[in-house]
Amino acid sequence: MWFIKNSITRKNLMALTGLFLCLFLVIHLLGNFQLLLPKEEARLQYNLYSDFLSNNILVKLISYGLYASILIHTLDSIYLTIKAKKAKGSSYVKDNRGRASKWYSRQMMFLGSIVFAFLVIHFKDFWFVYKFGTLPLDTNGNKDLYGLVLVSFENLWYVLLYGFAILSLGFHLLHGFFSAFRTIGLYNPKYNSIIKTVGIVFAIAITFGYFIIPFYMYLID
């Protein structure tokens, strides 16, 4: 009984943190769209935006919630996956779930692991350098994060890595968005199709939005 309650609580927590991360993806993408502006305008505007985020106390507090959500979502998914595998017994038993579910819904842990690994790389290459490294200043006196992003996306291998991670995120969202709403109890035959449709549109929009940025920057440089 304790395990059932504990699992339900963890699933709810994973769903809520997942939805919070979905909101963050939207906000982060809107900010990153500034990278698609003409080069010099993008440099000044994106650097100003980055400076605002870095020095705003409210944004800093929200960022702590973001870091916590990423860790909680990841650790809970690992815990629940391990528990589920133990409950089902041997992994050598023939699995016919493919007849009733999409492949990406059965590979959520794998897809999430790819996204998490990329986040570590992404934080190291951009957030850590911006916070603790030495960057040149633009003409407005702000750290030139735009220049760092531009140099990173000069490398085709990095662009392809970014694209692969975003595709993995997109497939993760295809199942995760609807699953999160169902887990927290927003499950009604009248609205299921609407939530599924919104989830599909959301996953495609997020994937396409993040996908075009590195390829655009690679082509303009």
Secondary structure as UniProt FT lines:
FT   HELIX           2..32
FT   HELIX           33..36
FT   HELIX           39..55
FT   HELIX           57..88
FT   TURN            91..92
FT   HELIX           97..99
FT   HELIX           103..105
FT   HELIX           108..122
FT   HELIX           123..128
FT   HELIX           129..132
FT   TURN            139..140
FT   HELIX           145..152
FT   TURN            153..154
FT   HELIX           156..183
FT   TURN            184..185
FT   TURN            189..191
FT   HELIX           192..220
//
